[in-house]
C-alpha cells in the first residue's frame, strides 16, 4: 500500500532556478525548510475545459485546453527567526522565480519553481497562534522523485 498521512511533510525554498528541470538540477540547489508549516495545501495541474458542439447533433464534446500548474496556499505559524520564512518573505519582495521542494512522509519529493505571490499575517484571538498565509504561484512542471528504497 502506498498511501500515507501528511505527518512529517515539509516544504523548502531555494533562491534561483535549477540548471536542468530534473532531479539532478534541483538537488544541486541549497534549500531552506520553511518552519512551522501547518498546511501545504492543494497544488497540481488543472486543464481548462474546451467545449465544442456540432450543429448536426447538438452533443457537447469536451477537450483539454490550456493548463494552469496552480497555486500552493501554505498556512504557518509566524516565526521571525526561521530561515525558511525569512527566505520566503525575501522572495515576496522580488520578481524572481524560486525553487521549491515538498518532502513527503515516505521521503518522496515534489520539486517545482514559482513565485511567492503573498505572505500575510493573521493576528486573531488570545488563544490562537499568530499565523501566516503564503501563496506560491507555480510556474513549472512538477518533478516527482520516488521515495528511497529501504
C-alpha positions in Angstrom: 0.0 0.0 0.0 1.4 3.4 -1.0 -0.9 5.7 0.9 0.4 7.9 3.8 -0.6 10.7 6.1 0.7 14.2 5.8 2.5 14.0 9.1 6.2 14.7 8.6 5.8 16.5 5.3 7.7 19.7 4.8 8.3 22.5 2.2 11.5 24.2 1.5 12.6 27.2 -0.7 15.8 27.9 -2.7 16.7 31.1 -4.4 17.3 30.6 -8.1 16.4 28.0 -10.6 17.9 24.6 -11.3 20.3 24.3 -14.2 18.1 21.5 -15.6 14.4 20.8 -14.7 15.1 17.3 -13.3 16.1 15.6 -10.1 19.8 16.4 -10.5 19.1 20.1 -11.3 17.0 20.6 -8.2 19.3 18.5 -5.9 22.2 20.9 -6.8 20.3 23.7 -5.1 20.5 24.6 -1.4 17.1 24.6 0.2 15.9 26.2 3.5 13.0 24.4 5.1 10.1 26.7 5.8 9.3 26.2 9.5 6.1 25.9 11.5 4.0 24.9 8.4 0.5 23.7 9.4 -0.7 23.0 5.8 0.9 23.0 2.4 -2.5 22.9 0.7 -3.5 21.6 -2.7 -1.5 22.0 -5.8 -1.3 20.5 -9.3 -2.2 20.9 -12.9 -5.8 21.8 -13.8 -6.8 21.9 -17.5 -9.3 24.4 -18.9 -12.3 22.7 -20.5 -12.9 23.5 -24.1 -16.4 22.7 -25.4 -17.4 22.1 -29.0 -20.9 21.5 -30.2 -21.6 20.4 -33.8 -24.8 21.8 -35.3 -25.9 18.4 -36.7 -26.0 16.5 -33.4 -26.2 19.1 -30.5 -23.9 16.9 -28.4 -21.3 18.9 -26.4 -17.8 17.4 -26.8 -15.1 18.2 -24.3 -11.4 18.8 -24.9 -8.5 19.9 -22.9 -7.3 23.4 -23.5 -4.5 25.3 -21.7 -3.5 24.3 -18.2 -2.5 26.0 -15.1 0.0 24.3 -12.7 -1.8 26.0 -9.9 -1.0 27.7 -6.6 0.0 26.4 -3.3 -1.6 28.1 -0.3 0.5 27.5 2.8 -0.6 28.1 6.4 2.0 28.5 9.0 2.7 29.9 12.5 4.9 33.1 12.1 8.4 32.6 13.3 10.6 35.6 12.7 13.7 33.7 13.5 13.0 30.9 10.9 15.4 31.0 7.9 12.9 29.5 5.5 10.2 32.0 6.4 12.8 34.8 6.0 13.7 33.5 2.6 10.0 33.3 1.6 9.5 36.9 2.7 12.5 38.0 0.6 11.0 36.1 -2.3 7.8 38.0 -1.9 9.7 41.3 -2.4 11.4 40.0 -5.5 10.1 39.4 -9.1 12.5 36.5 -9.3 11.3 32.9 -9.6 12.4 30.5 -6.8 12.6 26.7 -6.4 10.5 24.7 -4.0 10.8 21.2 -2.6 8.0 19.3 -0.9 9.1 16.3 1.0 6.6 13.6 2.0 6.5 11.3 5.0 8.0 8.4 3.0 10.9 10.5 1.6 9.5 11.1 -1.8 9.8 14.6 -3.2 8.0 17.0 -5.5 10.1 19.9 -6.9 8.8 22.9 -8.8 9.5 26.6 -9.5 7.3 29.5 -8.8 6.9 32.9 -7.3 5.8 33.9 -3.8 2.7 35.9 -4.6 1.6 36.7 -1.0 2.7 36.3 2.6 0.2 37.7 5.0 -0.1 37.7 8.8 -3.3 36.9 10.8 -3.5 38.0 14.4 -6.7 36.7 15.9 -7.7 35.7 19.5 -5.8 35.3 22.7 -5.9 31.6 22.4 -4.6 31.5 18.8 -1.1 31.5 17.3 -0.1 34.4 15.1 -0.5 32.7 11.8 0.7 33.5 8.3 -0.6 32.6 4.9 1.7 32.3 1.9 0.7 31.7 -1.7 3.1 30.3 -4.3 2.2 30.7 -7.9 3.6 27.5 -9.6 5.3 28.1 -12.9 7.0 24.8 -13.9 6.2 21.2 -14.5 6.4 19.1 -11.3 9.5 16.9 -10.9 8.5 13.9 -8.8 11.2 11.9 -7.1 10.4 8.4 -5.7 10.9 7.6 -2.1 14.3 5.9 -1.4 14.1 2.1 -1.2 14.9 0.6 2.1 
